[in-house]
Amino acid sequence: MRALISTMAAVRSRKRIVRDFVHAGAVTPRHAIAYEPRGDMRRLFRQLRQFGAIVEPAPGRFYLDSNRLTAFRHVARRRRFGWLATIGAAAATATATMVALAE
């Protein structure tokens, strides 16, 4: 449950960051903006920068690279579904064990 809440918070933070950049028109190096993420968005902002979805063409100026953002979303989605599959398999195993022991 905790992982699900954390994932939902990360998705909300990513959407806020993307919205901020799109609304500012910061989607090319020429339109890079100064940006300071707030609170819980700092960690995700750092991850987006490390992945290359947020690019710093000049010190303190950033823009959103939409191609790298799409790749980031794909990787994040695969990780989320991997966790869900693991949790589902564990639940199925536990249920099967309980049924087998009850017989």
OpenMM code with the backbone's topology and positions (N, CA, C; nanometers):
from openmm import Vec3, app, unit

residues = "MET ARG ALA LEU ILE SER THR MET ALA ALA VAL ARG SER ARG LYS ARG ILE VAL ARG ASP PHE VAL HIS ALA GLY ALA VAL THR PRO ARG HIS ALA ILE ALA TYR GLU PRO ARG GLY ASP MET ARG ARG LEU PHE ARG GLN LEU ARG GLN PHE GLY ALA ILE VAL GLU PRO ALA PRO GLY ARG PHE TYR LEU ASP SER ASN ARG LEU THR ALA PHE ARG HIS VAL ALA ARG ARG ARG ARG PHE GLY TRP LEU ALA THR ILE GLY ALA ALA ALA ALA THR ALA THR ALA THR MET VAL ALA LEU ALA GLU".split()
positions = [
    Vec3(0.0821, -0.1192, 0.0000),
    Vec3(0.0000, 0.0000, 0.0000),
    Vec3(0.0867, 0.1258, 0.0000),
    Vec3(0.1931, 0.1210, 0.0798),
    Vec3(0.2833, 0.2359, 0.0891),
    Vec3(0.3483, 0.2660, -0.0462),
    Vec3(0.3858, 0.1591, -0.1199),
    Vec3(0.4472, 0.1768, -0.2518),
    Vec3(0.3479, 0.2414, -0.3486),
    Vec3(0.2216, 0.2030, -0.3390),
    Vec3(0.1192, 0.2601, -0.4267),
    Vec3(0.1017, 0.4091, -0.3988),
    Vec3(0.0980, 0.4464, -0.2725),
    Vec3(0.0834, 0.5880, -0.2360),
    Vec3(0.2041, 0.6675, -0.2845),
    Vec3(0.3226, 0.6113, -0.2676),
    Vec3(0.4451, 0.6769, -0.3130),
    Vec3(0.4441, 0.6947, -0.4647),
    Vec3(0.3988, 0.5935, -0.5359),
    Vec3(0.3907, 0.6006, -0.6819),
    Vec3(0.2919, 0.7071, -0.7249),
    Vec3(0.1776, 0.7126, -0.6589),
    Vec3(0.0774, 0.8139, -0.6943),
    Vec3(0.1313, 0.9545, -0.6695),
    Vec3(0.2044, 0.9741, -0.5610),
    Vec3(0.2633, 1.1049, -0.5308),
    Vec3(0.3660, 1.1425, -0.6363),
    Vec3(0.4466, 1.0459, -0.6806),
    Vec3(0.5466, 1.0724, -0.7839),
    Vec3(0.4804, 1.1114, -0.9157),
    Vec3(0.3717, 1.0447, -0.9498),
    Vec3(0.2996, 1.0771, -1.0742),
    Vec3(0.2429, 1.2184, -1.0655),
    Vec3(0.1859, 1.2540, -0.9520),
    Vec3(0.1334, 1.3909, -0.9344),
    Vec3(0.2446, 1.4947, -0.9459),
    Vec3(0.3590, 1.4672, -0.8841),
    Vec3(0.4712, 1.5603, -0.8907),
    Vec3(0.5206, 1.5756, -1.0344),
    Vec3(0.5318, 1.4628, -1.1061),
    Vec3(0.5765, 1.4687, -1.2454),
    Vec3(0.4802, 1.5518, -1.3281),
    Vec3(0.3511, 1.5315, -1.3081),
    Vec3(0.2517, 1.6076, -1.3840),
    Vec3(0.2612, 1.7567, -1.3539),
    Vec3(0.2856, 1.7917, -1.2266),
    Vec3(0.3004, 1.9330, -1.1900),
    Vec3(0.4223, 1.9953, -1.2571),
    Vec3(0.5329, 1.9228, -1.2543),
    Vec3(0.6558, 1.9736, -1.3157),
    Vec3(0.6358, 1.9917, -1.4659),
    Vec3(0.5805, 1.8915, -1.5303),
    Vec3(0.5563, 1.9000, -1.6750),
    Vec3(0.4619, 2.0159, -1.7063),
    Vec3(0.3553, 2.0291, -1.6285),
    Vec3(0.2603, 2.1387, -1.6499),
    Vec3(0.3296, 2.2747, -1.6378),
    Vec3(0.4145, 2.2894, -1.5367),
    Vec3(0.4867, 2.4162, -1.5183),
    Vec3(0.5713, 2.4501, -1.6409),
    Vec3(0.6429, 2.3518, -1.6928),
    Vec3(0.7293, 2.3763, -1.8089),
    Vec3(0.6479, 2.4027, -1.9353),
    Vec3(0.5432, 2.3270, -1.9556),
    Vec3(0.4604, 2.3458, -2.0761),
    Vec3(0.3916, 2.4820, -2.0721),
    Vec3(0.3346, 2.5177, -1.9580),
    Vec3(0.2686, 2.6491, -1.9466),
    Vec3(0.3653, 2.7641, -1.9688),
    Vec3(0.4913, 2.7456, -1.9289),
    Vec3(0.5922, 2.8494, -1.9484),
    Vec3(0.6494, 2.8469, -2.0905),
    Vec3(0.6138, 2.7449, -2.1684),
    Vec3(0.6668, 2.7328, -2.3040),
    Vec3(0.8119, 2.6868, -2.3062),
    Vec3(0.8597, 2.6303, -2.1967),
    Vec3(0.9993, 2.5881, -2.1843),
    Vec3(1.0180, 2.4464, -2.2381),
    Vec3(1.0056, 2.4341, -2.3693),
    Vec3(1.0182, 2.3031, -2.4334),
    Vec3(1.1304, 2.3020, -2.5377),
    Vec3(1.2079, 2.4085, -2.5430),
    Vec3(1.3249, 2.4154, -2.6305),
    Vec3(1.4359, 2.4881, -2.5539),
    Vec3(1.5607, 2.4675, -2.5933),
    Vec3(1.6703, 2.5365, -2.5238),
    Vec3(1.6539, 2.6890, -2.5263),
    Vec3(1.6027, 2.7394, -2.6338),
    Vec3(1.5857, 2.8849, -2.6486),
    Vec3(1.4864, 2.9420, -2.5469),
    Vec3(1.3898, 2.8595, -2.5043),
    Vec3(1.2861, 2.9049, -2.4119),
    Vec3(1.3053, 2.8507, -2.2700),
    Vec3(1.4283, 2.8124, -2.2371),
    Vec3(1.4576, 2.7587, -2.1033),
    Vec3(1.4234, 2.8618, -1.9958),
    Vec3(1.3805, 2.8101, -1.8821),
    Vec3(1.3389, 2.8977, -1.7711),
    Vec3(1.4180, 2.8648, -1.6442),
    Vec3(1.4210, 2.9610, -1.5537),
    Vec3(1.4721, 2.9345, -1.4193),
    Vec3(1.3621, 2.8568, -1.3473),
    Vec3(1.3986, 2.7525, -1.2774),
    Vec3(1.2970, 2.6699, -1.2118),
    Vec3(1.3516, 2.6152, -1.0815),
    Vec3(1.2769, 2.6317, -0.9763),
    Vec3(1.3119, 2.5774, -0.8454),
    Vec3(1.1955, 2.4903, -0.7990),
    Vec3(1.2123, 2.3574, -0.8000),
    Vec3(1.1026, 2.2701, -0.7579),
    Vec3(1.0687, 2.2907, -0.6106),
    Vec3(0.9420, 2.2737, -0.5797),
    Vec3(0.8932, 2.2914, -0.4430),
    Vec3(0.8848, 2.1568, -0.3710),
    Vec3(0.9203, 2.1576, -0.2461),
    Vec3(0.8987, 2.0448, -0.1550),
    Vec3(0.9217, 1.9064, -0.2112),
    Vec3(0.8124, 1.8299, -0.2196),
    Vec3(0.8186, 1.6899, -0.2598),
    Vec3(0.8563, 1.6715, -0.4062),
    Vec3(0.8614, 1.7789, -0.4839),
    Vec3(0.8937, 1.7675, -0.6268),
    Vec3(1.0442, 1.7666, -0.6513),
    Vec3(1.1248, 1.7997, -0.5516),
    Vec3(1.2705, 1.8087, -0.5707),
    Vec3(1.3326, 1.6773, -0.6158),
    Vec3(1.2936, 1.5696, -0.5502),
    Vec3(1.3517, 1.4386, -0.5835),
    Vec3(1.3175, 1.3981, -0.7267),
    Vec3(1.1931, 1.4152, -0.7643),
    Vec3(1.1528, 1.3781, -0.8997),
    Vec3(1.2174, 1.4701, -1.0030),
    Vec3(1.2293, 1.5986, -0.9711),
    Vec3(1.2969, 1.6915, -1.0612),
    Vec3(1.4402, 1.6447, -1.0863),
    Vec3(1.5088, 1.6039, -0.9791),
    Vec3(1.6455, 1.5538, -0.9912),
    Vec3(1.6497, 1.4285, -1.0794),
    Vec3(1.5519, 1.3381, -1.0617),
    Vec3(1.5458, 1.2170, -1.1444),
    Vec3(1.5225, 1.2521, -1.2907),
    Vec3(1.4320, 1.3470, -1.3163),
    Vec3(1.4054, 1.3886, -1.4540),
    Vec3(1.5300, 1.4493, -1.5176),
    Vec3(1.6061, 1.5249, -1.4401),
    Vec3(1.7313, 1.5830, -1.4913),
    Vec3(1.8326, 1.4736, -1.5213),
    Vec3(1.8470, 1.3786, -1.4305),
    Vec3(1.9432, 1.2697, -1.4516),
    Vec3(1.9065, 1.1865, -1.5740),
    Vec3(1.7788, 1.1701, -1.5982),
    Vec3(1.7325, 1.0920, -1.7122),
    Vec3(1.7445, 1.1706, -1.8432),
    Vec3(1.7499, 1.3018, -1.8339),
    Vec3(1.7613, 1.3851, -1.9535),
    Vec3(1.6293, 1.4436, -1.9997),
    Vec3(1.5224, 1.4234, -1.9219),
    Vec3(1.3918, 1.4796, -1.9588),
    Vec3(1.3865, 1.6290, -1.9279),
    Vec3(1.4608, 1.6730, -1.8282),
    Vec3(1.4787, 1.8144, -1.7979),
    Vec3(1.6250, 1.8450, -1.8293),
    Vec3(1.6461, 1.9417, -1.9159),
    Vec3(1.7812, 1.9735, -1.9639),
    Vec3(1.8198, 2.1137, -1.9170),
    Vec3(1.9466, 2.1295, -1.8800),
    Vec3(1.9984, 2.2587, -1.8351),
    Vec3(2.0973, 2.3120, -1.9399),
    Vec3(2.0485, 2.3901, -2.0384),
    Vec3(2.1376, 2.4399, -2.1434),
    Vec3(2.2295, 2.5531, -2.0964),
    Vec3(2.1898, 2.6207, -1.9914),
    Vec3(2.2703, 2.7281, -1.9314),
    Vec3(2.2519, 2.7174, -1.7797),
    Vec3(2.3491, 2.7614, -1.7031),
    Vec3(2.3373, 2.7492, -1.5573),
    Vec3(2.2066, 2.8087, -1.5032),
    Vec3(2.1307, 2.7229, -1.4324),
    Vec3(2.0068, 2.7677, -1.3703),
    Vec3(1.8881, 2.7820, -1.4643),
    Vec3(1.9034, 2.7453, -1.5903),
    Vec3(1.7946, 2.7535, -1.6897),
    Vec3(1.7632, 2.6117, -1.7378),
    Vec3(1.6342, 2.5781, -1.7444),
    Vec3(1.5934, 2.4420, -1.7771),
    Vec3(1.4828, 2.4414, -1.8817),
    Vec3(1.4777, 2.3317, -1.9577),
    Vec3(1.3648, 2.3098, -2.0480),
    Vec3(1.3292, 2.1619, -2.0474),
    Vec3(1.2101, 2.1328, -2.0937),
    Vec3(1.1565, 1.9972, -2.0974),
    Vec3(1.1821, 1.9360, -2.2344),
    Vec3(1.2502, 1.8228, -2.2374),
    Vec3(1.2737, 1.7483, -2.3621),
    Vec3(1.1632, 1.6434, -2.3731),
    Vec3(1.0688, 1.6655, -2.4624),
    Vec3(0.9504, 1.5789, -2.4697),
    Vec3(0.9839, 1.4359, -2.5096),
    Vec3(1.0848, 1.4158, -2.5935),
    Vec3(1.1218, 1.2790, -2.6323),
    Vec3(1.1771, 1.2014, -2.5131),
    Vec3(1.2627, 1.2653, -2.4355),
    Vec3(1.3181, 1.1991, -2.3176),
    Vec3(1.2111, 1.1807, -2.2097),
    Vec3(1.1149, 1.2731, -2.2024),
    Vec3(1.0051, 1.2583, -2.1069),
    Vec3(0.9218, 1.1350, -2.1412),
    Vec3(0.8964, 1.1138, -2.2688),
    Vec3(0.8215, 0.9952, -2.3117),
    Vec3(0.8971, 0.8681, -2.2714),
    Vec3(1.0283, 0.8673, -2.2910),
    Vec3(1.1094, 0.7514, -2.2523),
    Vec3(1.1050, 0.7320, -2.1008),
    Vec3(1.1124, 0.8421, -2.0247),
    Vec3(1.1060, 0.8350, -1.8788),
    Vec3(0.9728, 0.7743, -1.8344),
    Vec3(0.8644, 0.8198, -1.8946),
    Vec3(0.7320, 0.7665, -1.8600),
    Vec3(0.7249, 0.6168, -1.8877),
    Vec3(0.7825, 0.5748, -1.9994),
    Vec3(0.7805, 0.4333, -2.0364),
    Vec3(0.8555, 0.3495, -1.9314),
    Vec3(0.9734, 0.3955, -1.8925),
    Vec3(1.0520, 0.3236, -1.7914),
    Vec3(0.9778, 0.3206, -1.6581),
    Vec3(0.9215, 0.4340, -1.6179),
    Vec3(0.8479, 0.4409, -1.4907),
    Vec3(0.7269, 0.3474, -1.4927),
    Vec3(0.6564, 0.3432, -1.6051),
    Vec3(0.5391, 0.2558, -1.6176),
    Vec3(0.5812, 0.1091, -1.6054),
    Vec3(0.6914, 0.0722, -1.6695),
    Vec3(0.7380, -0.0658, -1.6612),
    Vec3(0.7739, -0.1025, -1.5175),
    Vec3(0.8352, -0.0098, -1.4458),
    Vec3(0.8686, -0.0359, -1.3051),
    Vec3(0.7426, -0.0549, -1.2215),
    Vec3(0.6428, 0.0329, -1.2429),
    Vec3(0.5174, 0.0219, -1.1660),
    Vec3(0.4512, -0.1121, -1.1907),
    Vec3(0.4410, -0.1532, -1.3177),
    Vec3(0.3739, -0.2789, -1.3476),
    Vec3(0.4552, -0.3983, -1.2986),
    Vec3(0.5858, -0.3844, -1.2923),
    Vec3(0.6690, -0.4907, -1.2361),
    Vec3(0.6373, -0.5129, -1.0898),
    Vec3(0.6224, -0.4025, -1.0151),
    Vec3(0.5859, -0.4123, -0.8739),
    Vec3(0.4479, -0.4723, -0.8578),
    Vec3(0.3541, -0.4294, -0.9408),
    Vec3(0.2180, -0.4831, -0.9305),
    Vec3(0.2156, -0.6322, -0.9597),
    Vec3(0.2925, -0.6750, -1.0588),
    Vec3(0.2981, -0.8174, -1.0920),
    Vec3(0.3572, -0.8970, -0.9760),
    Vec3(0.4604, -0.8435, -0.9130),
    Vec3(0.5229, -0.9106, -0.7991),
    Vec3(0.4248, -0.9235, -0.6825),
    Vec3(0.3544, -0.8153, -0.6542),
    Vec3(0.2560, -0.8162, -0.5451),
    Vec3(0.1431, -0.9142, -0.5770),
    Vec3(0.0972, -0.9142, -0.7020),
    Vec3(-0.0091, -1.0061, -0.7435),
    Vec3(0.0340, -1.1513, -0.7314),
    Vec3(0.1567, -1.1803, -0.7725),
    Vec3(0.2072, -1.3175, -0.7626),
    Vec3(0.2186, -1.3605, -0.6166),
    Vec3(0.2649, -1.2702, -0.5317),
    Vec3(0.2763, -1.3023, -0.3895),
    Vec3(0.1386, -1.3278, -0.3281),
    Vec3(0.0411, -1.2481, -0.3655),
    Vec3(-0.0951, -1.2665, -0.3137),
    Vec3(-0.1536, -1.3997, -0.3619),
    Vec3(-0.1315, -1.4328, -0.4873),
    Vec3(-0.1827, -1.5590, -0.5416),
    Vec3(-0.1165, -1.6785, -0.4719),
    Vec3(0.0132, -1.6692, -0.4477),
    Vec3(0.0846, -1.7756, -0.3792),
    Vec3(0.0332, -1.7924, -0.2368),
    Vec3(0.0120, -1.6821, -0.1672),
    Vec3(-0.0384, -1.6879, -0.0310),
    Vec3(-0.1779, -1.7494, -0.0270),
    Vec3(-0.2619, -1.7107, -0.1209),
    Vec3(-0.3976, -1.7654, -0.1271),
    Vec3(-0.3948, -1.9145, -0.1550),
    Vec3(-0.3121, -1.9565, -0.2508),
    Vec3(-0.3025, -2.0992, -0.2841),
    Vec3(-0.2512, -2.1797, -0.1646),
    Vec3(-0.1565, -2.1235, -0.0918),
    Vec3(-0.1014, -2.1924, 0.0260),
    Vec3(-0.2094, -2.2063, 0.1333),
    Vec3(-0.2854, -2.1001, 0.1557),
    Vec3(-0.3919, -2.1055, 0.2565),
    Vec3(-0.4979, -2.2073, 0.2191),
    Vec3(-0.5343, -2.2128, 0.0919),
    Vec3(-0.6358, -2.3105, 0.0462),
    Vec3(-0.5822, -2.4512, 0.0631),
    Vec3(-0.4553, -2.4728, 0.0258),
    Vec3(-0.3965, -2.6060, 0.0364),
    Vec3(-0.3884, -2.6512, 0.1830),
    Vec3(-0.3556, -2.5601, 0.2730),
    Vec3(-0.3476, -2.5948, 0.4149),
    Vec3(-0.4851, -2.6190, 0.4763),
    Vec3(-0.5858, -2.5555, 0.4242),
    Vec3(-0.7216, -2.5704, 0.4774),
    Vec3(-0.7824, -2.7050, 0.4404),
    Vec3(-0.7314, -2.7664, 0.3363),
    Vec3(-0.7884, -2.8944, 0.2912),
    Vec3(-0.7434, -3.0081, 0.3695),
] * unit.nanometer
topology = app.Topology()
chain = topology.addChain("A")
for resn in residues:
    res = topology.addResidue(resn, chain)
    for name in ("N", "CA", "C"):
        topology.addAtom(name, app.Element.getBySymbol(name[0]), res)
